[in-house]
Amino acid sequence: MKKNFVLDTNVLLHDPNALVSFGDNDIVIPIYVIEEIDRFKKELSELGRNARVVSRMIDEFRQSGQLNKGVSMPTGGTLRVLFSHRGIPEQLGPVEKMDHRILAVAAELQEKEPQKPLVFITKDTNLRIKADVLGLKTEDYDTEKVSIDEIYTGLAEVELPGELVDAFYRDGNLPIEKLPLAEAAPNQFVNLRDSANSSHTAMGRVDVDGRRLVPVAKVRGGVWGISPRNREQSFTFDLLLDDRIKLVTLAGKAGTGKTLLALAAGLHKTAEEGVYQRLLVSRPVFPLGRDIGFLPGDIEDKLNPWMQPIYDNLEYLLNLSRKDKRQGRSYRELMDMGLIEIEPLTYIRGRSIPNQYIIVDESQNLTPHEVKTIISRCGDGTKIVLTGDLYQIDNPYVDSSNNGLSHVVNSFKGKPLAGHVLLRKGERSELAELASDLL
């Protein structure tokens, strides 16, 4: 049986394609949603872009009929735009509030068409509660949701006979079919443990063709003075320094070394090995697309407050003494040489970026569409690294389950060009690690 899906404004602003994401069911857009979308359409942010896309899509569907009666969509369902002649109980709040008018449309439609199940779709938690009070079935829009507990970790723990661990050390590889793994994804890390001796272990990575387990590359002498302090950091350098892997995602709490390791590897590949022409580093100027003209000065002055964590890490890597700093030496030397560029994500749309090592920090604050926009800018020979903490999200329009970083991690699982590491142990300081665990 077909259903009526009534969509809230935030659903369409989150994903304009929601209009065609409900199969052959019927979609209902309250007229008040159109009014709210109209207020966003002039913004230069991602919300403004989505508002304009939604308006164009609805206008295209309008060409085939009257929206108040229903127009056919390519999915087999219909699209209607309706308003309400009734209100909602005054106990729920002011009737003139836009959210309440949207609820009134859903409630009236359920009364008029009781033979057809109705589902109210909104990403607003409080509005779902109010809809439930009115007797409406309500759901979140979760086509891209990935439970944070189900996110791909990039690591598998395996117990096997000691002779196979010895064979891995002796031969430098181990056929995948000898591992008790239900699924071996390319670039997945595997911790081998002797079933009879828990201290007899080995670390490996499934190679890009998914046929063999190979040893994790050892970093001798460090990378720009940085040596891995735990196994996850060893995994991270293994991916960051492998030029065959074009997309690396690093997730972990504050202080695990995500940004520092990515910068060290990027500088090594750019300044020392010359594999890439330049290291391009960016963070979302939150929210993505916001005009940064509110701050004084040129673009570099405006970026300084947002990019200071990057500058701090660069100065740490350069290991400059107080004397060096008094003499005017800083990370700017790398920028003056053209080896590194730090810029906002605001202006990345439309660009093509070849032969560069790109680091996007704090990528958990991006939407799936924004991350797609960024990755699709990568030209031939470019490597991109996304870092972020899934538990520290500042963007009110995404959460730990539907942000861009989570979406990329699970979407690229098992792809030969991509690898992922979940860093668990903080290495910034004993105090920082304790704070991350307790607060």
C-alpha positions as CSV (number, residue, x, y, z in Angstrom):
1,M,0.0,0.0,0.0
2,K,1.3,3.5,-0.9
3,K,2.0,5.9,1.9
4,N,1.9,9.6,2.3
5,F,5.2,11.0,3.4
6,V,5.1,14.6,4.7
7,L,8.5,16.2,4.6
8,D,9.8,18.9,6.9
9,T,12.0,21.8,5.8
10,N,15.2,20.4,7.4
11,V,14.9,17.2,5.4
12,L,15.0,19.0,2.0
13,L,17.8,21.4,3.2
14,H,19.8,18.4,4.3
15,D,19.2,16.4,1.1
16,P,17.4,17.9,-1.9
17,N,17.2,14.4,-3.4
18,A,14.8,13.4,-0.6
19,L,12.0,14.3,-3.0
20,V,12.8,11.2,-5.0
21,S,14.1,9.0,-2.2
22,F,10.7,7.4,-1.1
23,G,10.1,5.1,-4.1
24,D,6.6,5.1,-5.5
25,N,5.0,6.5,-2.4
26,D,3.3,10.0,-2.4
27,I,5.2,13.0,-1.2
28,V,3.5,16.0,0.5
29,I,5.3,19.3,1.0
30,P,3.4,21.8,3.3
31,I,3.3,25.3,1.7
32,Y,5.0,26.6,4.8
33,V,8.1,24.5,3.9
34,I,8.3,26.4,0.6
35,E,8.2,29.7,2.6
36,E,11.0,28.6,4.8
37,I,13.1,27.4,1.9
38,D,12.6,30.7,0.2
39,R,14.3,32.4,3.2
40,F,17.5,30.3,2.6
41,K,17.8,30.5,-1.2
42,K,20.0,33.7,-1.2
43,E,22.5,32.3,1.2
44,L,26.0,31.4,-0.1
45,S,26.2,28.4,2.2
46,E,25.4,24.8,1.5
47,L,22.0,25.4,2.9
48,G,21.4,28.1,0.3
49,R,22.5,25.8,-2.5
50,N,20.2,23.1,-1.4
51,A,17.3,25.5,-1.1
52,R,17.8,26.6,-4.7
53,V,18.0,23.0,-5.9
54,V,14.8,22.1,-4.1
55,S,13.0,25.1,-5.6
56,R,14.1,24.2,-9.1
57,M,13.1,20.5,-8.7
58,I,9.6,21.4,-7.5
59,D,9.2,23.9,-10.3
60,E,10.2,21.2,-12.8
61,F,7.6,18.8,-11.4
62,R,5.0,21.6,-11.5
63,Q,5.3,21.7,-15.3
64,S,3.4,18.4,-15.5
65,G,0.3,19.3,-13.5
66,Q,-1.1,21.2,-10.5
67,L,0.8,20.8,-7.3
68,N,-2.3,21.0,-5.1
69,K,-3.8,18.0,-6.9
70,G,-0.7,16.0,-7.3
71,V,1.9,15.7,-10.1
72,S,3.6,12.5,-11.2
73,M,7.3,11.9,-10.3
74,P,9.8,9.6,-12.1
75,T,9.7,7.3,-9.0
76,G,6.1,6.4,-9.7
77,G,4.6,8.4,-6.8
78,T,3.1,11.9,-6.8
79,L,4.1,15.2,-5.3
80,R,1.6,17.6,-3.7
81,V,2.0,21.0,-2.0
82,L,-0.7,21.6,0.5
83,F,-1.8,24.0,3.2
84,S,-4.0,23.5,6.2
85,H,-7.4,25.0,7.3
86,R,-7.0,23.9,10.8
87,G,-4.6,24.4,13.7
88,I,-3.1,22.3,16.4
89,P,-3.9,22.2,20.2
90,E,-2.8,25.4,21.8
91,Q,-1.0,23.4,24.5
92,L,1.7,22.6,21.9
93,G,2.5,26.3,21.5
94,P,1.6,29.2,19.2
95,V,-0.4,28.2,16.2
96,E,1.3,30.8,14.0
97,K,4.7,29.1,14.6
98,M,5.9,27.7,11.2
99,D,6.7,24.2,12.7
100,H,3.2,24.0,14.0
101,R,1.6,25.0,10.7
102,I,3.6,22.2,9.1
103,L,2.3,19.7,11.7
104,A,-1.2,20.9,11.1
105,V,-0.9,20.0,7.4
106,A,0.2,16.5,8.3
107,A,-2.6,16.1,10.9
108,E,-5.3,17.3,8.6
109,L,-4.1,15.1,5.7
110,Q,-4.2,12.1,8.1
111,E,-7.9,12.9,8.9
112,K,-8.8,13.4,5.2
113,E,-7.1,10.3,3.9
114,P,-7.3,7.7,6.8
115,Q,-7.1,4.8,4.3
116,K,-3.5,5.7,3.4
117,P,-0.8,5.4,6.1
118,L,1.0,8.7,6.8
119,V,4.5,9.3,8.0
120,F,5.9,12.6,9.0
121,I,9.6,12.9,8.2
122,T,11.7,15.5,10.1
123,K,15.3,15.7,11.5
124,D,14.0,17.9,14.3
125,T,13.9,15.8,17.5
126,N,11.4,18.0,19.3
127,L,9.1,18.2,16.3
128,R,9.1,14.4,16.2
129,I,7.9,14.4,19.8
130,K,5.2,16.9,19.1
131,A,4.1,14.9,16.0
132,D,3.8,11.8,18.2
133,V,1.6,13.7,20.7
134,L,-0.7,14.5,17.8
135,G,-0.9,10.8,16.9
136,L,1.3,11.0,13.8
137,K,3.7,8.4,12.9
138,T,7.1,10.1,12.6
139,E,10.6,9.2,11.5
140,D,14.0,10.7,11.1
141,Y,15.4,11.0,7.6
142,D,18.3,8.6,7.8
143,T,19.3,7.4,4.4
144,E,22.9,8.3,5.2
145,K,22.9,7.4,8.9
146,V,25.7,5.2,10.1
147,S,25.5,4.3,13.8
148,I,28.8,5.4,15.4
149,D,29.1,1.9,16.9
150,E,28.9,0.4,13.4
151,I,31.4,2.6,11.7
152,Y,34.2,0.7,10.0
153,T,37.3,0.7,12.3
154,G,39.8,-0.4,9.7
155,L,41.2,-3.1,12.1
156,A,40.5,-6.8,12.7
157,E,41.8,-8.9,15.6
158,V,42.6,-12.5,14.6
159,E,43.7,-15.5,16.6
160,L,45.5,-18.3,14.7
161,P,48.1,-21.1,15.3
162,G,51.6,-19.9,16.2
163,E,53.1,-21.5,13.1
164,L,51.1,-19.1,10.9
165,V,52.4,-16.1,12.8
166,D,55.9,-17.5,12.3
167,A,55.2,-18.0,8.6
168,F,54.1,-14.4,8.3
169,Y,57.4,-13.2,9.8
170,R,59.4,-15.6,7.7
171,D,57.8,-15.1,4.3
172,G,56.8,-11.4,4.7
173,N,53.2,-12.2,3.7
174,L,50.3,-14.5,4.4
175,P,47.6,-15.6,2.0
176,I,44.2,-14.2,3.0
177,E,42.5,-17.6,2.8
178,K,44.6,-18.8,5.8
179,L,43.0,-16.1,8.0
180,P,39.7,-16.7,9.8
181,L,38.1,-13.5,8.4
182,A,34.6,-13.4,7.1
183,E,35.6,-10.5,4.9
184,A,39.0,-9.1,4.2
185,A,38.8,-5.5,2.9
186,P,41.8,-4.1,0.9
187,N,43.9,-1.9,3.2
188,Q,42.3,-3.3,6.3
189,F,44.8,-3.8,9.2
190,V,44.9,-7.1,11.0
191,N,46.5,-7.8,14.4
192,L,47.6,-11.5,14.4
193,R,47.7,-13.2,17.8
194,D,49.0,-16.7,18.6
195,S,46.1,-18.6,20.1
196,A,48.5,-20.4,22.5
197,N,50.7,-17.4,23.4
198,S,49.0,-14.0,23.6
199,S,52.4,-12.2,23.6
200,H,53.3,-13.7,20.2
201,T,51.7,-11.2,17.8
202,A,52.2,-9.5,14.4
203,M,50.7,-6.6,12.6
204,G,49.8,-6.6,8.9
205,R,47.7,-4.9,6.3
206,V,45.6,-6.6,3.6
207,D,47.2,-5.5,0.3
208,V,45.3,-3.5,-2.3
209,D,44.2,-6.6,-4.3
210,G,42.8,-8.2,-1.1
211,R,44.8,-11.5,-1.6
212,R,47.6,-11.3,0.9
213,L,48.4,-9.9,4.3
214,V,51.7,-7.9,4.2
215,P,53.7,-6.4,7.1
216,V,52.9,-2.8,8.2
217,A,55.7,-0.5,6.9
218,K,58.2,0.4,9.6
219,V,59.1,4.1,10.0
220,R,62.8,4.3,10.6
221,G,64.2,7.6,11.9
222,G,60.7,9.1,12.0
223,V,58.8,11.3,9.6
224,W,59.8,15.0,10.0
225,G,60.9,14.1,13.5
226,I,57.7,12.2,14.4
227,S,57.8,8.5,15.2
228,P,54.7,6.4,15.9
229,R,54.0,5.9,19.6
230,N,51.3,3.2,19.3
231,R,50.1,0.7,16.8
232,E,47.3,2.9,15.4
233,Q,49.9,5.6,14.7
234,S,52.0,3.0,12.9
235,F,48.9,2.1,10.8
236,T,48.4,5.8,10.1
237,F,51.9,6.3,8.7
238,D,51.5,3.1,6.7
239,L,48.6,4.6,4.8
240,L,49.8,8.2,4.7
241,L,53.1,7.2,3.1
242,D,51.7,4.7,0.6
243,D,51.2,6.6,-2.7
244,R,48.9,4.0,-4.1
245,I,46.3,5.0,-1.5
246,K,44.6,8.2,-2.6
247,L,42.1,8.6,0.2
248,V,42.9,8.3,3.9
249,T,40.4,8.9,6.7
250,L,41.6,9.3,10.2
251,A,39.1,9.4,13.1
252,G,39.8,9.7,16.8
253,K,39.4,11.7,19.9
254,A,41.5,14.9,20.6
255,G,45.2,14.3,21.1
256,T,45.5,11.1,19.2
257,G,47.8,12.7,16.6
258,K,45.5,12.8,13.6
259,T,46.5,16.2,12.3
260,L,50.1,16.1,13.4
261,L,50.8,12.7,11.6
262,A,49.0,13.9,8.5
263,L,51.0,17.1,8.3
264,A,54.3,15.2,8.9
265,A,53.6,12.8,6.2
266,G,52.4,15.5,3.8
267,L,55.6,17.5,4.4
268,H,57.7,14.4,3.9
269,K,56.0,13.6,0.6
270,T,56.1,17.2,-0.6
271,A,59.3,18.7,0.6
272,E,61.6,15.7,0.8
273,E,60.4,13.2,-1.7
274,G,58.8,15.6,-4.2
275,V,56.0,13.2,-5.0
276,Y,53.4,16.0,-4.8
277,Q,53.8,19.6,-5.9
278,R,52.3,21.1,-2.8
279,L,50.7,20.4,0.6
280,L,47.2,22.0,0.7
281,V,45.7,22.2,4.2
282,S,42.2,23.3,5.1
283,R,39.6,23.3,7.8
284,P,35.9,24.2,7.6
285,V,35.4,27.9,8.3
286,F,32.3,26.9,10.1
287,P,29.7,26.8,8.8
288,L,31.1,25.8,5.4
289,G,30.5,28.6,2.9
290,R,30.1,31.4,5.5
291,D,31.6,34.7,4.2
292,I,34.8,35.3,6.2
293,G,34.7,39.1,5.5
294,F,33.5,39.7,9.1
295,L,37.1,39.7,10.2
296,P,39.5,42.5,9.4
297,G,42.5,42.3,7.0
298,D,43.2,40.2,3.9
299,I,42.3,36.6,3.5
300,E,45.3,35.3,5.5
301,D,44.4,37.6,8.4
302,K,40.8,36.4,8.3
303,L,41.9,32.8,8.3
304,N,44.3,33.0,11.2
305,P,41.8,32.3,14.0
306,W,40.4,29.3,12.2
307,M,43.8,27.9,11.1
308,Q,45.8,28.5,14.3
309,P,45.7,24.7,15.2
310,I,47.4,24.0,11.9
311,Y,50.0,26.6,12.5
312,D,50.7,25.3,16.0
313,N,51.4,21.8,14.5
314,L,53.6,23.1,11.8
315,E,55.8,25.0,14.3
316,Y,56.0,21.9,16.4
317,L,57.2,19.9,13.3
318,L,59.7,22.6,12.4
319,N,61.2,22.3,15.9
320,L,62.1,26.0,16.0
321,S,64.0,27.3,19.0
322,R,63.3,30.6,20.7
323,K,66.3,32.0,19.0
324,D,64.9,31.0,15.6
325,K,61.6,32.6,16.4
326,R,63.2,35.8,17.5
327,Q,65.0,35.9,14.2
328,G,61.7,35.7,12.4
329,R,61.7,32.1,11.4
330,S,58.3,30.4,11.2
331,Y,56.1,28.1,9.2
332,R,55.7,30.9,6.7
333,E,59.1,29.9,5.2
334,L,57.3,26.8,3.8
335,M,54.5,29.0,2.5
336,D,57.0,31.4,0.9
337,M,58.7,28.4,-0.8
338,G,55.4,27.3,-2.2
339,L,55.5,23.9,-0.5
340,I,52.4,24.5,1.6
341,E,49.2,26.4,1.2
342,I,46.5,27.0,3.8
343,E,43.1,28.1,2.6
344,P,39.4,27.8,3.5
345,L,37.1,25.2,2.0
346,T,34.7,28.1,1.1
347,Y,36.1,28.5,-2.3
348,I,36.9,25.0,-3.4
349,R,33.8,24.3,-5.5
350,G,34.7,24.4,-9.2
351,R,38.4,23.8,-8.8
352,S,40.5,21.0,-10.1
353,I,43.5,20.1,-7.8
354,P,46.1,17.8,-9.4
355,N,49.3,16.5,-7.9
356,Q,48.8,17.8,-4.4
357,Y,48.6,16.3,-0.9
358,I,45.4,17.6,0.6
359,I,44.5,17.5,4.3
360,V,41.0,18.5,5.4
361,D,41.0,18.8,9.2
362,E,37.8,18.7,11.3
363,S,35.9,17.0,8.5
364,Q,33.3,15.6,10.9
365,N,31.7,19.1,10.6
366,L,31.0,18.6,6.9
367,T,27.8,17.1,5.4
368,P,28.0,14.1,3.0
369,H,27.4,16.4,0.1
370,E,30.2,18.8,1.1
371,V,32.7,16.0,1.4
372,K,31.6,14.7,-2.0
373,T,32.2,18.2,-3.4
374,I,35.7,18.3,-1.9
375,I,36.8,14.8,-2.9
376,S,35.5,15.3,-6.4
377,R,37.9,18.3,-6.8
378,C,40.9,15.9,-6.6
379,G,42.8,15.8,-9.9
380,D,45.2,13.2,-11.2
381,G,48.0,12.3,-8.8
382,T,46.4,13.9,-5.8
383,K,46.1,12.3,-2.3
384,I,43.5,13.5,0.2
385,V,43.4,13.0,4.0
386,L,40.3,13.6,6.0
387,T,40.7,13.9,9.8
388,G,38.1,14.4,12.5
389,D,36.6,13.5,15.9
390,L,33.2,12.0,15.5
391,Y,32.4,12.9,19.1
392,Q,33.1,16.7,18.7
393,I,30.7,18.0,16.1
394,D,29.9,21.7,16.0
395,N,27.6,21.7,12.9
396,P,24.0,21.7,14.1
397,Y,22.8,20.1,10.8
398,V,24.8,16.9,11.2
399,D,25.5,14.4,14.0
400,S,27.8,11.5,14.7
401,S,25.9,9.2,12.4
402,N,25.2,11.3,9.3
403,N,28.3,13.6,9.0
404,G,30.5,13.6,6.0
405,L,33.5,11.8,7.6
406,S,31.3,8.8,8.8
407,H,29.7,8.7,5.4
408,V,33.1,8.5,3.6
409,V,34.5,5.9,6.0
410,N,31.7,3.4,5.3
411,S,31.2,4.2,1.7
412,F,34.9,3.6,0.8
413,K,35.3,0.5,2.9
414,G,37.1,-2.1,0.9
415,K,38.1,0.2,-2.0
416,P,41.7,-0.3,-3.1
417,L,42.3,3.4,-3.3
418,A,41.1,4.1,0.3
419,G,42.2,3.3,3.8
420,H,40.9,4.1,7.3
421,V,42.3,4.2,10.8
422,L,40.5,4.7,14.1
423,L,43.0,6.2,16.6
424,R,42.1,5.4,20.2
425,K,45.0,6.3,22.4
426,G,45.8,10.0,23.1
427,E,49.4,11.0,23.0
428,R,49.2,14.7,23.6
429,S,49.8,14.5,27.3
430,E,48.7,12.5,30.3
431,L,46.3,15.3,31.3
432,A,44.7,15.6,27.8
433,E,44.2,11.9,27.7
434,L,42.5,11.8,31.1
435,A,40.3,14.7,30.2
436,S,39.2,13.0,26.9
437,D,38.2,9.9,28.9
438,L,36.6,11.5,31.9
439,L,34.9,14.7,30.7
